[in-house]
Amino acid sequence: MEHIAAIMMLVGCTQGNVECKELPAPAVGFETAEECHALLQPSLNAARGKYKIVYGKCAAIDPALYIEDATITWEITPAKELDVQVTFDEPAPPVQVAGKRDLTTN
């Protein structure tokens, strides 16, 4: 099983930092942070032809938690930097369904 140690977040903006959206990264996750950083600049360069401003960042994650549900949030800071937060959701408790069986019928 592959262990994921980093994710790449790319954001493209057309009008200053007002109209921004997430862009596809070259991979869902990276086995090492170094692998992510090596592909970050080429990914930014490729996106610059379509968007006026492009931000990118590699965010390290705990490989043991990668299979859990995660929430990734981002924002452009006042210093015009991309801030990425990865939080892992608490797993939902198992659901048990109980029913009543009629034991009087054969």
Stockholm file with secondary structure:
# STOCKHOLM 1.0

chainA/1-106         MEHIAAIMMLVGCTQGNVECKELPAPAVGFETAEECHALLQPSLNAARGKYKIVYGKCAAIDPALYIEDATITWEITPAKELDVQVTFDEPAPPVQVAGKRDLTTN
#=GR chainA/1-106 SS CCCCCEEEEEEEESSTTTSEEEECCSSSCBSSHHHHHHHHHHHHHHHTTTCSEEEEEEEECCGGGTTSCEEEEEEECTTSCEEEEEEECCCCCCCCCCCCCCTTCC
#=GC SS_cons         CCCCCEEEEEEEESSTTTSEEEECCSSSCBSSHHHHHHHHHHHHHHHTTTCSEEEEEEEECCGGGTTSCEEEEEEECTTSCEEEEEEECCCCCCCCCCCCCCTTCC
//
